[in-house]
Amino acid sequence: MNQSSASAVQRGPGGRTLVILVSVIAALGGLLFGYDTGIIGVALLGLSKQFALDDTLKQVVTSAIILGALVGCLCTGPLSDRLGRRWSIVLVGLVFSIGSVLSALAPSVGVLIAARFMLGLSAGSATQIIPVYIAEVTPPAHRGKLVVMFQFMVVFGILTAYLVGYSLGDQWRWMFGLGVIPAVILMLGMLLLPESPRWLLGHGREEQALGILERVRGSRESARQEIDEIKEVAARPEGSWRDLFSSWIRPALIAGFGIAMFSQITGNNAIIYYAPTILSNAGFDESASVLAAVGGAVMINLATIFGILMVDRIGRKRFLLWMVPGSAVALVVMGILFMGGAPESGPAQWILVACLAIYMALNCSFGVCLWLINAEVYPLFVRGKGASVGAFSHWIFNLLVSLSTLSLINALGTSGTFWLYAAITALAVVFIVRYIPETKGRTLEQIEADLKAGTFYPKDRGRGRVGAQ
């Protein structure tokens, strides 16, 4: 490396400080995603009064952001492979800022729907690119907890949204407009962070990649070793969509697409979007409904912090199996409570609140792991596109759930809807056991080697040559 290049890439913080800055600033995109996910549940109470929304329009307003996210997550993969991870995230912050302002100023339901579609473009892009960026920059030993920081910011954003909504009452315009603040911080913060060294190396900029890895790892020797490992898998050109669907990459697609799908069809975001509405139907007044939803959001945050502490210790798969089965039990109990109509007694109502909070806490284990798994399992030459498929799975099933939740409750009753989600959660446990690999403590290059060797699935790992457990 020539001296000028070295000095250019080694300015600024390094080591653990830089790793933490990368994770926290980049994960602000998760805060934006979580805030607009949570705020609509509260804002609907005021929106319904001003615009006289029926159930269909409520679902359309809620789902507009998800439809935009579908477009955003698919477009961002190829864009981030060409433009770079860093500048793609800056663009996410810019689009989010514009969408927040338009949402706050919307004079009609139509304009609000269009503005929330724009917010969805940035939210979908964030879920695709930010976990990939963090995974490509951070050390393998800490990659899990640092990528999960993205999910923590998502759930912290949901909690923030509920608290803001509770304090603002019916002032939904302020609720939407406040989203500008973290969006601007994200844009400015990313201007101070380095580009992904793996992206740089894949685009022939080895000197810059080595300098950034040296800053992050704190050792030139370990940086050089990692560069050599990356070069072994980065020699091939950027992959096509056809490459992504080749047979040897299929196990990664199944794991990434499947975990994202189950994170939605087990009902988590349905509960988040409509928790105040469900609690209001159960006899709580609007203020108490929002406050009870705040309690659920607090539980999600605590469970996510637990995930950050545990996911690199016990592994992604074991963490899921610790948490997911209990969420099915909570759903069954909530279904029982709604048999014959909404619970009317005080004790039954508060048991409902407790089960709702427990369900939200345990089911959020999907959120802890899905972005991490989708950032880890794909080979470098198609990682951007693979992460897009995982994000697309998350958002397409999120859209289906958000468009169908109130309709399902009308068709099956609240009890039947909860029991349906419980049955799907049981299927999710089977999927985790069979199709989710353990990636704890492994470099991204070792995971790619497993795919090539046919030892990606847990049942094959013990017989495999790479990283046998």
Backbone torsions as a table, in degrees:
resi	resn	phi	psi	omega
1	MET	NA	133.1	177.3
2	ASN	-76.3	160.7	-170.8
3	GLN	-64.2	-39.7	-178.5
4	SER	-64.9	-39.6	178.5
5	SER	-65.9	-41.1	-178.5
6	ALA	-62.8	-45.4	-179.1
7	SER	-66.7	-31.6	-178.5
8	ALA	-66.0	-38.5	-175.4
9	VAL	-91.5	-12.8	-176.4
10	GLN	-101.1	3.8	175.0
11	ARG	-71.0	149.9	176.8
12	GLY	93.1	-175.2	-176.8
13	PRO	-66.4	159.1	178.7
14	GLY	-141.7	-177.2	177.1
15	GLY	58.2	-140.9	-176.2
16	ARG	-61.7	-36.2	-179.7
17	THR	-60.0	-45.1	-180.0
18	LEU	-66.7	-40.4	179.4
19	VAL	-60.3	-43.9	179.5
20	ILE	-65.6	-42.4	178.2
21	LEU	-60.7	-44.1	178.7
22	VAL	-57.5	-47.7	-175.2
23	SER	-68.9	-43.1	-175.2
24	VAL	-72.8	-47.2	-177.5
25	ILE	-66.9	-46.6	179.9
26	ALA	-62.6	-37.4	-177.1
27	ALA	-71.0	-8.5	173.6
28	LEU	-58.8	-25.5	173.3
29	GLY	-60.4	-32.7	174.7
30	GLY	-67.7	-36.5	176.5
31	LEU	-61.4	-42.5	178.0
32	LEU	-61.6	-46.3	179.0
33	PHE	-59.2	-48.2	-178.2
34	GLY	-67.0	-39.2	-178.9
35	TYR	-61.4	-47.1	-178.5
36	ASP	-76.8	-20.1	171.2
37	THR	-69.0	-44.6	-176.6
38	GLY	-80.2	-34.0	-171.4
39	ILE	-68.5	-27.6	-177.9
40	ILE	-67.2	-32.8	179.0
41	GLY	-61.8	-37.1	178.4
42	VAL	-80.8	-43.8	-176.8
43	ALA	-62.4	-29.1	-179.3
44	LEU	-57.3	-31.5	-178.9
45	LEU	-63.8	-42.4	177.8
46	GLY	-78.7	-38.1	178.9
47	LEU	-60.6	-40.1	-177.7
48	SER	-61.7	-33.5	179.5
49	LYS	-74.2	-43.2	-175.5
50	GLN	-73.6	-39.4	-174.9
51	PHE	-109.6	4.6	178.9
52	ALA	52.0	57.8	-177.1
53	LEU	-79.2	132.7	169.4
54	ASP	-89.6	-179.0	-176.5
55	ASP	-59.8	-38.0	-178.9
56	THR	-64.0	-47.3	179.3
57	LEU	-66.7	-35.4	175.6
58	LYS	-58.6	-44.2	-179.4
59	GLN	-67.8	-36.0	178.9
60	VAL	-67.5	-45.9	178.7
61	VAL	-61.5	-42.9	179.1
62	THR	-64.5	-38.7	-172.0
63	SER	-86.0	-12.1	-178.3
64	ALA	-59.5	-40.0	179.6
65	ILE	-65.4	-31.6	-178.4
66	ILE	-74.4	-39.5	176.6
67	LEU	-61.4	-42.6	176.0
68	GLY	-62.5	-36.9	-179.9
69	ALA	-64.7	-34.7	177.1
70	LEU	-59.5	-44.7	179.1
71	VAL	-67.6	-44.2	-177.1
72	GLY	-62.6	-43.4	-176.0
73	CYS	-69.3	-31.6	179.1
74	LEU	-76.6	-34.4	-178.7
75	CYS	-77.7	-28.6	-172.4
76	THR	-74.1	-30.7	179.7
77	GLY	-56.5	-59.5	177.0
78	PRO	-60.7	-36.8	-179.5
79	LEU	-64.5	-43.8	-178.9
80	SER	-69.7	-28.8	175.6
81	ASP	-68.7	-27.7	-179.1
82	ARG	-95.8	-48.6	-174.2
83	LEU	-82.0	-27.0	-175.4
84	GLY	109.1	154.6	-176.9
85	ARG	-68.1	-43.7	-172.8
86	ARG	-62.6	-51.6	-177.4
87	TRP	-70.0	-27.6	175.6
88	SER	-64.7	-38.4	179.7
89	ILE	-70.2	-37.3	175.0
90	VAL	-58.4	-42.5	178.6
91	LEU	-63.4	-37.2	176.5
92	VAL	-57.4	-46.8	-179.8
93	GLY	-62.9	-38.6	179.8
94	LEU	-64.6	-47.9	-179.1
95	VAL	-63.8	-38.0	179.7
96	PHE	-64.9	-39.2	178.7
97	SER	-60.2	-46.5	-179.0
98	ILE	-63.6	-44.8	-179.7
99	GLY	-63.3	-36.6	179.2
100	SER	-65.5	-42.9	179.6
101	VAL	-64.7	-44.7	-179.9
102	LEU	-63.8	-38.3	178.2
103	SER	-63.0	-42.5	-178.2
104	ALA	-67.1	-30.3	-176.4
105	LEU	-97.4	1.3	-172.9
106	ALA	-55.9	123.1	179.8
107	PRO	-86.7	-10.6	-176.5
108	SER	-150.4	167.6	178.7
109	VAL	-62.8	-38.5	-179.4
110	GLY	-61.1	-44.3	178.5
111	VAL	-66.4	-39.3	178.8
112	LEU	-62.3	-41.9	179.3
113	ILE	-62.3	-42.9	179.0
114	ALA	-64.2	-41.0	179.8
115	ALA	-65.7	-39.5	178.9
116	ARG	-71.3	-27.4	172.2
117	PHE	-63.0	-41.4	178.0
118	MET	-64.2	-41.7	175.6
119	LEU	-59.2	-36.8	178.3
120	GLY	-64.1	-36.8	177.5
121	LEU	-55.5	-45.2	-178.3
122	SER	-75.2	-37.3	179.7
123	ALA	-64.7	-44.1	177.9
124	GLY	-63.8	-40.3	177.8
125	SER	-63.6	-40.4	-179.6
126	ALA	-61.6	-42.5	-178.1
127	THR	-68.8	-22.8	178.0
128	GLN	-83.3	-49.6	-166.3
129	ILE	-92.0	-34.7	-172.6
130	ILE	-67.5	-46.9	176.2
131	PRO	-59.8	-36.1	177.9
132	VAL	-63.6	-45.4	-179.9
133	TYR	-59.5	-47.8	-179.0
134	ILE	-63.5	-43.8	-178.9
135	ALA	-63.2	-34.8	-177.2
136	GLU	-79.2	-15.9	-177.7
137	VAL	-102.5	-34.0	-170.2
138	THR	-85.9	156.0	-179.8
139	PRO	-68.1	148.3	-177.9
140	PRO	-56.5	-38.2	-175.8
141	ALA	-64.7	-24.8	-177.7
142	HIS	-118.2	5.9	-174.2
143	ARG	-59.9	-40.3	-176.8
144	GLY	-59.3	-55.5	-176.2
145	LYS	-65.1	-31.3	-177.3
146	LEU	-78.2	-35.7	173.7
147	VAL	-68.8	-37.3	178.9
148	VAL	-66.0	-19.5	173.2
149	MET	-55.1	-33.8	176.4
150	PHE	-59.3	-46.8	179.8
151	GLN	-67.5	-35.7	176.4
152	PHE	-60.8	-41.4	178.8
153	MET	-66.0	-31.8	175.7
154	VAL	-61.5	-51.6	-176.3
155	VAL	-72.5	-30.8	174.1
156	PHE	-65.8	-35.4	175.5
157	GLY	-63.6	-38.6	177.0
158	ILE	-63.7	-45.9	178.1
159	LEU	-61.1	-44.4	178.3
160	THR	-59.0	-41.4	-179.9
161	ALA	-62.0	-44.6	-180.0
162	TYR	-64.3	-41.1	179.8
163	LEU	-66.8	-42.5	177.2
164	VAL	-62.6	-44.4	179.7
165	GLY	-62.7	-40.9	179.4
166	TYR	-63.6	-40.3	-177.1
167	SER	-76.1	-27.7	-176.7
168	LEU	-92.6	-12.0	178.7
169	GLY	65.0	-119.4	-177.3
170	ASP	-91.8	5.9	-175.5
171	GLN	-82.4	70.6	-173.6
172	TRP	-67.2	-26.6	179.8
173	ARG	-64.2	-42.5	177.1
174	TRP	-65.4	-35.9	178.8
175	MET	-57.6	-46.6	-179.7
176	PHE	-71.3	-41.5	-174.5
177	GLY	-65.1	-30.7	-178.1
178	LEU	-66.7	-13.5	176.5
179	GLY	-64.5	-16.1	179.1
180	VAL	-63.7	-34.1	-172.3
181	ILE	-61.4	-56.6	178.7
182	PRO	-66.0	-26.8	178.9
183	ALA	-64.4	-42.9	178.8
184	VAL	-67.4	-40.3	178.0
185	ILE	-61.4	-40.7	178.1
186	LEU	-60.5	-47.7	-179.2
187	MET	-59.8	-48.9	-177.9
188	LEU	-66.9	-39.3	-179.5
189	GLY	-64.4	-41.4	-178.4
190	MET	-65.8	-25.6	177.3
191	LEU	-66.1	-19.6	-179.9
192	LEU	-94.2	-9.0	-175.1
193	LEU	-99.0	157.5	-179.5
194	PRO	-80.7	164.1	173.0
195	GLU	-75.0	159.6	175.7
196	SER	-61.6	125.0	179.1
197	PRO	-63.2	-30.5	178.7
198	ARG	-69.2	-38.3	176.5
199	TRP	-66.0	-42.8	179.6
200	LEU	-60.6	-44.7	-179.5
201	LEU	-64.4	-38.9	178.2
202	GLY	-66.5	-15.4	178.9
203	HIS	-113.0	26.0	171.5
204	GLY	74.9	19.1	-177.1
205	ARG	-112.4	63.5	-172.7
206	GLU	-64.5	-40.0	-176.9
207	GLU	-62.0	-43.3	177.5
208	GLN	-65.9	-41.5	179.9
209	ALA	-61.4	-43.1	179.6
210	LEU	-64.5	-42.3	179.9
211	GLY	-63.1	-40.6	179.5
212	ILE	-68.5	-42.3	178.1
213	LEU	-63.3	-36.1	177.7
214	GLU	-64.5	-39.7	176.1
215	ARG	-63.6	-43.6	-175.4
216	VAL	-73.0	-43.6	-175.7
217	ARG	-83.7	-23.1	-179.6
218	GLY	78.8	7.5	-178.5
219	SER	-146.8	127.5	178.9
220	ARG	-67.5	-34.6	-179.3
221	GLU	-65.0	-47.4	179.7
222	SER	-67.8	-33.9	176.8
223	ALA	-64.5	-42.8	179.2
224	ARG	-63.7	-40.6	178.3
225	GLN	-62.7	-42.8	-179.9
226	GLU	-67.8	-38.0	176.1
227	ILE	-58.4	-43.2	-179.7
228	ASP	-63.5	-38.4	178.5
229	GLU	-66.1	-42.8	-179.3
230	ILE	-64.3	-40.3	-177.4
231	LYS	-62.0	-29.7	179.3
232	GLU	-63.5	-32.4	-177.1
233	VAL	-106.2	-6.2	-177.1
234	ALA	-100.6	3.1	-175.8
235	ALA	-68.0	-31.5	-179.2
236	ARG	-73.9	152.6	179.8
237	PRO	-70.2	168.8	178.2
238	GLU	-53.8	133.0	-175.6
239	GLY	-79.7	157.8	178.3
240	SER	-94.5	173.6	175.0
241	TRP	-63.0	-32.9	177.8
242	ARG	-64.9	-40.2	177.2
243	ASP	-60.0	-40.0	-178.2
244	LEU	-59.2	-33.7	-176.8
245	PHE	-95.1	15.9	177.0
246	SER	-70.0	159.7	-169.4
247	SER	-63.5	-35.7	-175.7
248	TRP	-75.0	-19.7	177.9
249	ILE	-92.4	-10.1	-175.3
250	ARG	-55.6	-40.3	177.7
251	PRO	-57.8	-37.0	177.2
252	ALA	-66.1	-40.2	178.3
253	LEU	-62.4	-43.5	179.9
254	ILE	-61.7	-45.9	-179.1
255	ALA	-64.5	-49.0	-176.2
256	GLY	-68.2	-46.5	179.9
257	PHE	-66.6	-42.3	-174.6
258	GLY	-68.1	-43.9	-178.2
259	ILE	-67.0	-34.7	176.8
260	ALA	-67.7	-40.1	178.9
261	MET	-61.9	-49.3	-177.3
262	PHE	-67.3	-26.5	177.5
263	SER	-62.2	-22.9	-177.9
264	GLN	-101.0	-46.3	-172.2
265	ILE	-77.4	-4.5	170.3
266	THR	-84.4	-1.8	166.9
267	GLY	100.6	1.6	-172.5
268	ASN	-58.3	-54.5	-177.5
269	ASN	-70.3	-26.1	173.7
270	ALA	-59.9	-42.3	179.3
271	ILE	-68.2	-42.8	-179.1
272	ILE	-62.4	-46.7	-177.8
273	TYR	-63.2	-40.4	-168.9
274	TYR	-115.1	11.3	-178.8
275	ALA	-55.4	-48.4	178.4
276	PRO	-59.9	-37.5	179.2
277	THR	-66.5	-43.8	-179.6
278	ILE	-63.3	-43.8	-179.3
279	LEU	-69.0	-35.8	176.6
280	SER	-63.2	-40.3	177.5
281	ASN	-66.7	-23.3	-179.7
282	ALA	-85.8	3.5	174.4
283	GLY	109.2	-2.8	177.2
284	PHE	-79.5	146.7	173.2
285	ASP	-75.5	171.0	-172.3
286	GLU	-60.4	-43.3	-178.4
287	SER	-63.3	-44.7	179.5
288	ALA	-66.6	-34.8	179.0
289	SER	-63.0	-45.4	179.3
290	VAL	-66.5	-40.9	-179.1
291	LEU	-64.9	-38.8	176.8
292	ALA	-65.6	-37.9	176.5
293	ALA	-64.4	-33.6	175.1
294	VAL	-59.8	-42.4	178.0
295	GLY	-59.2	-41.4	176.7
296	GLY	-63.6	-40.0	179.5
297	ALA	-66.2	-36.1	175.8
298	VAL	-61.4	-42.2	178.5
299	MET	-62.8	-39.3	177.5
300	ILE	-61.4	-43.0	179.6
301	ASN	-63.5	-43.6	179.2
302	LEU	-63.7	-41.3	179.6
303	ALA	-66.6	-34.8	178.9
304	THR	-70.0	-38.8	174.7
305	ILE	-60.8	-41.8	175.0
306	PHE	-58.6	-41.1	178.0
307	GLY	-63.6	-41.1	178.1
308	ILE	-59.4	-40.2	-178.4
309	LEU	-73.2	-28.7	-170.1
310	MET	-103.9	-23.8	-167.3
311	VAL	-66.5	-29.7	176.0
312	ASP	-88.2	-10.8	178.8
313	ARG	-90.8	-50.1	-174.9
314	ILE	-102.9	-14.5	179.7
315	GLY	100.9	160.6	-176.5
316	ARG	-68.6	-45.8	-174.4
317	LYS	-66.7	-46.9	-178.8
318	ARG	-63.7	-38.4	177.9
319	PHE	-59.8	-44.1	176.8
320	LEU	-59.3	-43.3	-177.0
321	LEU	-72.9	-21.6	172.7
322	TRP	-70.7	-34.3	-166.5
323	MET	-102.4	-44.9	-168.4
324	VAL	-61.8	-44.3	-177.8
325	PRO	-56.9	-37.2	179.7
326	GLY	-64.5	-29.8	178.9
327	SER	-68.1	-31.0	176.3
328	ALA	-66.0	-39.8	178.6
329	VAL	-62.7	-43.3	179.3
330	ALA	-61.4	-38.3	178.1
331	LEU	-64.5	-41.4	179.0
332	VAL	-61.5	-44.2	-179.4
333	VAL	-64.3	-41.8	178.1
334	MET	-62.4	-37.5	176.7
335	GLY	-62.3	-40.1	178.4
336	ILE	-64.0	-41.3	-178.6
337	LEU	-63.1	-28.9	-178.9
338	PHE	-92.4	2.6	177.6
339	MET	-63.8	128.3	-179.5
340	GLY	81.0	10.6	179.7
341	GLY	117.2	-178.9	-179.0
342	ALA	-66.7	142.8	177.7
343	PRO	-63.0	134.5	-174.3
344	GLU	-104.8	-26.8	-177.1
345	SER	-81.5	153.3	178.2
346	GLY	-57.4	-50.8	179.8
347	PRO	-58.3	-43.8	-179.6
348	ALA	-63.3	-38.7	179.3
349	GLN	-63.9	-40.8	-178.2
350	TRP	-77.5	-26.9	170.0
351	ILE	-64.0	-39.1	176.6
352	LEU	-60.0	-45.9	179.5
353	VAL	-60.9	-43.4	-179.6
354	ALA	-62.8	-44.7	179.6
355	CYS	-65.4	-38.0	177.8
356	LEU	-60.7	-45.3	-180.0
357	ALA	-66.1	-42.3	179.4
358	ILE	-63.2	-45.3	178.1
359	TYR	-58.1	-48.4	-177.6
360	MET	-62.0	-38.0	-179.5
361	ALA	-68.0	-46.3	-176.0
362	LEU	-74.5	-39.1	-178.9
363	ASN	-70.0	-21.8	-179.6
364	CYS	-67.3	-8.0	174.5
365	SER	-59.7	-29.7	173.4
366	PHE	-60.1	-45.8	180.0
367	GLY	-64.1	-35.5	178.1
368	VAL	-60.1	-40.4	-170.6
369	CYS	-100.4	-24.8	-169.3
370	LEU	-67.4	-41.7	-179.7
371	TRP	-70.6	-34.0	177.9
372	LEU	-65.0	-48.6	-179.5
373	ILE	-61.7	-42.9	-179.2
374	ASN	-69.8	-22.1	176.3
375	ALA	-83.9	-16.6	-173.6
376	GLU	-102.0	-36.0	-161.4
377	VAL	-82.8	-16.3	-173.7
378	TYR	-91.8	146.1	173.8
379	PRO	-62.1	153.5	-175.4
380	LEU	-57.0	-39.9	-171.4
381	PHE	-72.2	-12.4	174.8
382	VAL	-129.8	18.3	-173.3
383	ARG	-63.7	-42.0	179.5
384	GLY	-60.8	-45.1	179.8
385	LYS	-69.2	-37.9	179.0
386	GLY	-64.1	-43.1	177.0
387	ALA	-63.5	-31.9	176.1
388	SER	-63.9	-39.8	179.0
389	VAL	-64.7	-42.2	177.2
390	GLY	-61.9	-44.2	178.6
391	ALA	-65.5	-38.3	178.0
392	PHE	-61.8	-43.2	178.0
393	SER	-59.5	-45.6	178.2
394	HIS	-57.0	-47.7	-172.4
395	TRP	-78.7	-33.2	-179.6
396	ILE	-68.9	-39.0	178.4
397	PHE	-77.8	-28.9	171.4
398	ASN	-60.7	-44.1	178.8
399	LEU	-61.0	-46.9	-179.3
400	LEU	-60.9	-41.8	-179.5
401	VAL	-67.3	-45.7	-176.9
402	SER	-67.2	-30.7	178.7
403	LEU	-79.1	-15.6	-172.9
404	SER	-114.5	-11.8	-171.7
405	THR	-59.5	-55.3	-179.4
406	LEU	-64.7	-34.6	177.4
407	SER	-67.7	-39.3	177.0
408	LEU	-62.8	-42.0	179.3
409	ILE	-62.1	-39.1	177.7
410	ASN	-66.8	-35.9	-175.8
411	ALA	-83.5	-45.3	-173.6
412	LEU	-101.8	-11.3	-170.7
413	GLY	82.4	161.8	-178.9
414	THR	-64.9	-40.0	178.3
415	SER	-60.5	-49.1	-178.8
416	GLY	-61.5	-37.2	179.4
417	THR	-65.6	-45.6	178.4
418	PHE	-62.1	-40.4	-179.8
419	TRP	-68.7	-34.2	175.2
420	LEU	-62.1	-45.9	177.8
421	TYR	-62.6	-34.8	178.6
422	ALA	-65.1	-41.5	179.1
423	ALA	-64.6	-41.0	178.7
424	ILE	-65.4	-36.0	178.1
425	THR	-63.9	-37.0	176.4
426	ALA	-63.1	-40.2	175.7
427	LEU	-63.7	-35.5	179.3
428	ALA	-62.0	-37.8	178.5
429	VAL	-61.6	-42.6	177.5
430	VAL	-61.4	-42.8	179.4
431	PHE	-61.6	-43.4	-179.0
432	ILE	-61.2	-44.9	-179.5
433	VAL	-60.3	-40.7	-172.3
434	ARG	-88.8	-37.4	-165.5
435	TYR	-118.1	-4.4	-179.4
436	ILE	-97.6	124.3	177.8
437	PRO	-82.4	167.1	172.5
438	GLU	-101.6	118.8	-176.7
439	THR	-109.5	5.7	-177.5
440	LYS	-57.2	128.8	172.7
441	GLY	74.0	7.6	-177.1
442	ARG	-105.7	143.4	176.0
443	THR	-72.6	159.6	178.1
444	LEU	-62.0	-31.0	179.6
445	GLU	-72.5	-35.0	175.5
446	GLN	-66.5	-38.8	177.7
447	ILE	-63.5	-40.9	177.5
448	GLU	-63.5	-38.7	177.8
449	ALA	-62.4	-36.9	175.8
450	ASP	-59.9	-43.6	178.3
451	LEU	-58.4	-46.1	-178.1
452	LYS	-65.2	-35.1	-176.3
453	ALA	-85.7	-4.8	-178.3
454	GLY	74.7	24.0	-179.3
455	THR	-117.3	34.0	-176.5
456	PHE	-75.8	-41.6	-177.0
457	TYR	-75.8	150.3	-178.0
458	PRO	-55.9	-38.1	-177.3
459	LYS	-67.0	-21.5	179.5
460	ASP	-94.6	-18.2	-170.9
461	ARG	-61.6	-40.0	-178.4
462	GLY	-64.1	-25.0	-179.7
463	ARG	-95.4	-5.9	-173.7
464	GLY	-84.3	162.6	-179.2
465	ARG	-85.6	-23.1	-172.8
466	VAL	-102.2	117.6	173.0
467	GLY	62.6	34.9	180.0
468	ALA	-58.2	139.0	-178.1
469	GLN	-91.7	NA	NA
